[in-house]
Amino acid sequence: MHSKRERRGALSRAGWMVMGKGAAPSALQVCQFVVGFLCLFPAATLQCKILKCNSEFWASTSSSGPEEEFCTALRAYNNCVRRTARTCRGDLAYHSAQHGIEDLMSQHNCSKEGPTTQPRARTPPPPVQAPPDANIPSDRPEVCHYERSLPRNAAPPNYTHCGFFGDPHLRTFNDDFQTCKVEGAWPLIHNKYLSVQVTNTPVVPGSSATATSKLTIIFKNFQECVDQKMYHAETDELPAAFADGSKNGGDRHGANTLRIVEKVPGQHVEIQARYIGTTIVVRQVGRYLTFAVRMPEEVVNSVEDQDNQDLYLCLHGCPANQRIDFRSFRARAAESQVLSRGRPGAPINGFTYQSAMAKCKERLPVEDLYFQSCVFDLLSSGDINFTLAAYYAFEDVKMLHSNKDKYHLFEKDTVFNSASEKWAFSVLILISLVVIQLWTGSFSFRL
């Protein structure tokens, strides 16, 4: 009987041989190579469903069982991989899986003919509850816990929040609230510890409104705590595991300080990265994904290259040419409704301004920017699921934001935030002019 580690090792070695490197490297090297490949050639990978096959296979073989059961799961895995041949041809992970399956079938004497029931995750016996830090050496328990790693007399960390949802709407770490176009792939977060990228597609053909259909998160390897891990989700695929099928940070001392928790299958996943004090929430609402994160300010600002951080949306917001003024959109919708009173008029995408407000009020009684974004999304798309997207985005704020006084954002708040920098610059110019005026006046007086 081969152990789970041996089975996975065989698949990793087979994949590396495909790359033509000869001797098998470490699992970390394989993971780094694959992640690099995915980043360099995203177009070739995003349409390929091989990661789903991998996750299902690892889930079905997560605990030891009879050899026959393993062979059944392996045949099901083989069928799944073969079904992806058309979209995955040329994909590294696909070819690695092909060779890995052949290797495993040979090792375990599995016949290609036989039952191929769809693999299902086994329900292992309840594990013995060990202390959460049992796997971390006692001589350095603070290394993989963000708050414990801070100096003893340091002030408590300041936690910040970023959210991305709906059509899409962005709440930055600075509590600015924006509505953006940002079609295609855009980085939400990029720092020393992790990177987050979203891909947005048009909600309605011909409209500038988009929503998130794909999400990729890369957790970079960190000291003796975690290996590099990638999480990838897309419409109708919200896995409860990383791309390699694991649910924690690997084999290092602090592996359990990075873990995935499935809250609602296929709808709600939470990723806890305690070694950097970070919690990420990913949801699928309707056909689109939402993202929310709680992160210490120190981690937020731990950028590696200041010159290339302008597109870090959670920190700097969307570029000016990508922003949508949904307040003007709302005003035009309200004006159109007033003008159409007394005569028949077709509602916008199935909703009038009043009916959109009424529908959003059911979930969001406070008329803040989450309520306003809900109205905007209903008017621009007609998709009732955006009501839930705004509702869950606000629920995530209540769970992740450290300042309850800032849960609700109103137009006056964002107007102040966006105007404050311009106001400060204007004051600086005014002071400079006064100083110059006084200096020149004094100089003239002396003459």
C-alpha angles and dihedrals in degrees: 000000000000119000123240090250091054092050093052092043091056091053092049092049091049091052092050091051088057087061089059097241098128109209117060115254129206122290088248092058091050091049092048091049093049093046090050090050091051091051094048096045107028094149091061093050109038094071091048117094096197092115090062090054090049094049093049092050095048091047092051092050098039092118132037117268143152117315090239091058091050091050090050090053091046092053090049088050090051091052091049092051092048090054089058094053095105097053098031102048107129093021115129096218091050094054091043090054092049094055093039092056092052090050094049093046090054094047094049097037090238117172118227087224119070144072116339104184114172106271114253127191110255121233104235121202114275108280121239106262108243125183109276092243097045093112094053118089111255093226092067110021093151098061097087098035115081099210093043090052092061120099112275096247096037120126116257111274119263109237120209133192137219125185133185120186148133123012078357116286121177128205107190129211086259092056094251111148119212140167113217144186098210096154115188127016119346133169116240096178132012120168141126094288109037146358128214124193129180130196116211127198130192113274094206123021110259094016125117089219113104137176135201116271100162136033131185126187123186118194108199119223111267126201111286092329111080142001120232109280135184127206119193127183133172139167110313091002113087102153124200091217141055120264091270091055096253124125100206141041099284132253102326127112095265099036093130092060085079114052143144121232119192108215099175118008111250093357114058131029128172122201115199118199102178094169088071097028091246134141122188126193120198121184138176112217113179107321097334140073131237128203132202131170140185112204137165114254090238091058092044090057097041093108120161100207117028091191093062100045100090092100094049091118098191090056105033103021127229119321112266092248090055097053125104120210097222091175090066089044090053092047091052091049092051092047091049090053092050091050092048095054112119093024132067115268131174112243118237108266090335096312133091118207091257095046091049090052091049093050093049091047089064091069103018111042095173113078095226128133092283088058091046091049089052091054091047092051094049092049094045098043111012088222108141091201090074087072088065092043091059091043094052091043089059091045088055090051090056090051099042109028114093096208115064090192088067099049091102119052122195132192092257089058095055093040088055093047094050093043097044095077092048090047093050091049091049092051090050091052091048093051090048091052091050091050091049091048092051092046094049091045091052091048091051091049091054091052 
